[in-house]
Amino acid sequence: MPYKSRTDLPESVQNVLPAHAQDIYKEAFNSAWHEYKDKADRRDDASREETAHKVAWAAVKHQYEKGDGERWYKK
């Protein structure tokens, strides 16, 4: 299920990522949701949603890193 806004993201994402990182997460998730809709396009047995979350976190990690505690910061 694609996310329409940052407020639709899981609380676990909203509580640890800054606003810009949430935007990255949302856009990457939505893109992956559409790109990996067919099971044959996924590398493993992960569900469409699991795959989209993995892609979204990978996109965030390109520009952000986890700091002390659970918060993420721009590299």
MODELLER restraints for C-alpha pairs under 7 A, 6 or more apart:
rsr = mdl.restraints
at = mdl.atoms
rsr.add(forms.Gaussian(group=physical.xy_distance, feature=features.Distance(at['CA:2:A'], at['CA:30:A']), mean=4.94, stdev=0.5))
rsr.add(forms.Gaussian(group=physical.xy_distance, feature=features.Distance(at['CA:2:A'], at['CA:33:A']), mean=6.70, stdev=0.5))
rsr.add(forms.Gaussian(group=physical.xy_distance, feature=features.Distance(at['CA:3:A'], at['CA:9:A']), mean=6.46, stdev=0.5))
rsr.add(forms.Gaussian(group=physical.xy_distance, feature=features.Distance(at['CA:3:A'], at['CA:26:A']), mean=6.27, stdev=0.5))
rsr.add(forms.Gaussian(group=physical.xy_distance, feature=features.Distance(at['CA:3:A'], at['CA:30:A']), mean=6.62, stdev=0.5))
rsr.add(forms.Gaussian(group=physical.xy_distance, feature=features.Distance(at['CA:6:A'], at['CA:22:A']), mean=6.34, stdev=0.5))
rsr.add(forms.Gaussian(group=physical.xy_distance, feature=features.Distance(at['CA:6:A'], at['CA:23:A']), mean=6.72, stdev=0.5))
rsr.add(forms.Gaussian(group=physical.xy_distance, feature=features.Distance(at['CA:6:A'], at['CA:26:A']), mean=6.97, stdev=0.5))
rsr.add(forms.Gaussian(group=physical.xy_distance, feature=features.Distance(at['CA:14:A'], at['CA:22:A']), mean=6.85, stdev=0.5))
rsr.add(forms.Gaussian(group=physical.xy_distance, feature=features.Distance(at['CA:16:A'], at['CA:70:A']), mean=5.96, stdev=0.5))
rsr.add(forms.Gaussian(group=physical.xy_distance, feature=features.Distance(at['CA:16:A'], at['CA:71:A']), mean=4.66, stdev=0.5))
rsr.add(forms.Gaussian(group=physical.xy_distance, feature=features.Distance(at['CA:16:A'], at['CA:72:A']), mean=6.18, stdev=0.5))
rsr.add(forms.Gaussian(group=physical.xy_distance, feature=features.Distance(at['CA:17:A'], at['CA:71:A']), mean=6.34, stdev=0.5))
rsr.add(forms.Gaussian(group=physical.xy_distance, feature=features.Distance(at['CA:17:A'], at['CA:72:A']), mean=5.52, stdev=0.5))
rsr.add(forms.Gaussian(group=physical.xy_distance, feature=features.Distance(at['CA:21:A'], at['CA:60:A']), mean=5.99, stdev=0.5))
rsr.add(forms.Gaussian(group=physical.xy_distance, feature=features.Distance(at['CA:24:A'], at['CA:59:A']), mean=6.79, stdev=0.5))
rsr.add(forms.Gaussian(group=physical.xy_distance, feature=features.Distance(at['CA:24:A'], at['CA:60:A']), mean=6.12, stdev=0.5))
rsr.add(forms.Gaussian(group=physical.xy_distance, feature=features.Distance(at['CA:25:A'], at['CA:56:A']), mean=4.71, stdev=0.5))
rsr.add(forms.Gaussian(group=physical.xy_distance, feature=features.Distance(at['CA:25:A'], at['CA:57:A']), mean=6.47, stdev=0.5))
rsr.add(forms.Gaussian(group=physical.xy_distance, feature=features.Distance(at['CA:25:A'], at['CA:59:A']), mean=6.73, stdev=0.5))
rsr.add(forms.Gaussian(group=physical.xy_distance, feature=features.Distance(at['CA:25:A'], at['CA:60:A']), mean=6.02, stdev=0.5))
rsr.add(forms.Gaussian(group=physical.xy_distance, feature=features.Distance(at['CA:28:A'], at['CA:55:A']), mean=6.47, stdev=0.5))
rsr.add(forms.Gaussian(group=physical.xy_distance, feature=features.Distance(at['CA:28:A'], at['CA:56:A']), mean=4.78, stdev=0.5))
rsr.add(forms.Gaussian(group=physical.xy_distance, feature=features.Distance(at['CA:28:A'], at['CA:59:A']), mean=6.51, stdev=0.5))
rsr.add(forms.Gaussian(group=physical.xy_distance, feature=features.Distance(at['CA:29:A'], at['CA:52:A']), mean=4.88, stdev=0.5))
rsr.add(forms.Gaussian(group=physical.xy_distance, feature=features.Distance(at['CA:29:A'], at['CA:53:A']), mean=5.95, stdev=0.5))
rsr.add(forms.Gaussian(group=physical.xy_distance, feature=features.Distance(at['CA:29:A'], at['CA:55:A']), mean=6.47, stdev=0.5))
rsr.add(forms.Gaussian(group=physical.xy_distance, feature=features.Distance(at['CA:29:A'], at['CA:56:A']), mean=4.83, stdev=0.5))
rsr.add(forms.Gaussian(group=physical.xy_distance, feature=features.Distance(at['CA:32:A'], at['CA:52:A']), mean=4.93, stdev=0.5))
rsr.add(forms.Gaussian(group=physical.xy_distance, feature=features.Distance(at['CA:32:A'], at['CA:55:A']), mean=6.58, stdev=0.5))
rsr.add(forms.Gaussian(group=physical.xy_distance, feature=features.Distance(at['CA:33:A'], at['CA:48:A']), mean=6.55, stdev=0.5))
rsr.add(forms.Gaussian(group=physical.xy_distance, feature=features.Distance(at['CA:33:A'], at['CA:49:A']), mean=6.87, stdev=0.5))
rsr.add(forms.Gaussian(group=physical.xy_distance, feature=features.Distance(at['CA:33:A'], at['CA:52:A']), mean=5.36, stdev=0.5))
rsr.add(forms.Gaussian(group=physical.xy_distance, feature=features.Distance(at['CA:36:A'], at['CA:42:A']), mean=6.09, stdev=0.5))
rsr.add(forms.Gaussian(group=physical.xy_distance, feature=features.Distance(at['CA:36:A'], at['CA:48:A']), mean=6.34, stdev=0.5))
rsr.add(forms.Gaussian(group=physical.xy_distance, feature=features.Distance(at['CA:37:A'], at['CA:48:A']), mean=6.15, stdev=0.5))
rsr.add(forms.Gaussian(group=physical.xy_distance, feature=features.Distance(at['CA:63:A'], at['CA:74:A']), mean=5.87, stdev=0.5))
rsr.add(forms.Gaussian(group=physical.xy_distance, feature=features.Distance(at['CA:63:A'], at['CA:75:A']), mean=5.71, stdev=0.5))
rsr.add(forms.Gaussian(group=physical.xy_distance, feature=features.Distance(at['CA:64:A'], at['CA:72:A']), mean=6.18, stdev=0.5))
rsr.add(forms.Gaussian(group=physical.xy_distance, feature=features.Distance(at['CA:64:A'], at['CA:73:A']), mean=5.23, stdev=0.5))
rsr.add(forms.Gaussian(group=physical.xy_distance, feature=features.Distance(at['CA:64:A'], at['CA:74:A']), mean=4.30, stdev=0.5))
rsr.add(forms.Gaussian(group=physical.xy_distance, feature=features.Distance(at['CA:64:A'], at['CA:75:A']), mean=5.13, stdev=0.5))
rsr.add(forms.Gaussian(group=physical.xy_distance, feature=features.Distance(at['CA:65:A'], at['CA:72:A']), mean=5.37, stdev=0.5))
rsr.add(forms.Gaussian(group=physical.xy_distance, feature=features.Distance(at['CA:65:A'], at['CA:73:A']), mean=5.41, stdev=0.5))
rsr.add(forms.Gaussian(group=physical.xy_distance, feature=features.Distance(at['CA:65:A'], at['CA:74:A']), mean=6.37, stdev=0.5))
rsr.add(forms.Gaussian(group=physical.xy_distance, feature=features.Distance(at['CA:65:A'], at['CA:75:A']), mean=6.13, stdev=0.5))
rsr.add(forms.Gaussian(group=physical.xy_distance, feature=features.Distance(at['CA:66:A'], at['CA:72:A']), mean=4.23, stdev=0.5))
rsr.add(forms.Gaussian(group=physical.xy_distance, feature=features.Distance(at['CA:66:A'], at['CA:73:A']), mean=6.22, stdev=0.5))
rsr.add(forms.Gaussian(group=physical.xy_distance, feature=features.Distance(at['CA:67:A'], at['CA:73:A']), mean=6.38, stdev=0.5))
